[in-house]
Amino acid sequence: MNNFHNILQELKLFDARLVAVSKTKSVAEIMQLYDAGQRDFGENKVQEMQEKQAKLPQDIRWHLIGHLQTNKVKFIAPFVHLIHSVDSWKLLLEINKQAEKSKRVIDCLLQIHIAKEETKFGFNENELNLLLTDFSKADLKYVRICGLMGMATNTENESQIAQEFEQLHQLFVSLKQSYFSQMECFKELSMGMSNDYKIALKHGATMVRIGSLLFGSRV
Ligand SMILES: *Cc1c(COP(=O)(O)O)cnc(C)c1O
């Protein structure tokens, strides 16, 4: 909360949006930011998002930022605003199916693996090309691919972080020109967290996902 207005001012300079990552935080803590004007909140677990969505104001835009299992898509399909973490073709098909049932179009980002760590989900470039080939043939009517998401390596080495974000930015620009040139909706680059969002902004982030810097550290 302390840093909220400072962060917003910084983001304004870059025309970027804030997703306040509220995982593990209470409804009351979320309401504090809501009352200060924040509407975009990010959660990484389906059940937690569902429970909070039911209790909180209905004009909140909920962002799913964590790994999503296909069998859980149905629980968030009726309301989710943007899924940042699409990491398989199978998942995209399921989102399309559940979105149709909810009579909606669901906006999605493709999660790209840019970190040097093994544990993070996401596509490499080869897998991404395969997915886009499938996507171009399949004509999914209930999902829109609106951009890319990525996480840098968790390191103190700022030049490495900068390099990874720049790599994602280049990929974003080249896909936008080649593959998505006819699709206006392809415009979001979700990257940057509490520790590295300043670097992400310099490398073209349109959305940053900030938790601990807003809410305090998680236990
Ligand atoms: C938890 C989380 C964040 C926010 O992390 P902070 O370091 O608390 O800002 C951002 N993105 C994803 C995918 C997360 O899981």
The ligand as a Tripos MOL2 file, in Angstrom:
@<TRIPOS>MOLECULE
LIG
   15    15     1     0     0
SMALL
NO_CHARGES

@<TRIPOS>ATOM
      1 C1          4.0170  -14.0370   -7.0220 C.3       1 LIG1
      2 C2          4.1280  -13.6520   -8.4530 C.ar      1 LIG1
      3 C3          4.4140  -12.3230   -8.8250 C.ar      1 LIG1
      4 C4          4.6620  -11.2010   -7.8250 C.3       1 LIG1
      5 O1          5.8170  -11.4210   -7.1220 O.3       1 LIG1
      6 P1          6.4230  -10.2900   -6.1290 P.3       1 LIG1
      7 O2          7.8620  -10.6040   -6.0800 O.co2     1 LIG1
      8 O3          5.7300  -10.4600   -4.8280 O.co2     1 LIG1
      9 O4          6.1460   -8.9660   -6.7430 O.co2     1 LIG1
     10 C5          4.4690  -12.0260  -10.1700 C.ar      1 LIG1
     11 N1          4.2700  -12.9650  -11.1170 N.ar      1 LIG1
     12 C6          3.9920  -14.2460  -10.8080 C.ar      1 LIG1
     13 C7          3.7980  -15.2320  -11.9020 C.3       1 LIG1
     14 C8          3.9250  -14.6300   -9.4650 C.ar      1 LIG1
     15 O5          3.6750  -15.9110   -9.1600 O.3       1 LIG1
@<TRIPOS>BOND
     1     1     2 1
     2     2     3 ar
     3     2    14 ar
     4     3     4 1
     5     3    10 ar
     6     4     5 1
     7     5     6 1
     8     6     7 2
     9     6     8 1
    10     6     9 1
    11    10    11 ar
    12    11    12 ar
    13    12    13 1
    14    12    14 ar
    15    14    15 1
@<TRIPOS>SUBSTRUCTURE
     1 LIG1         1 GROUP 0 **** ****
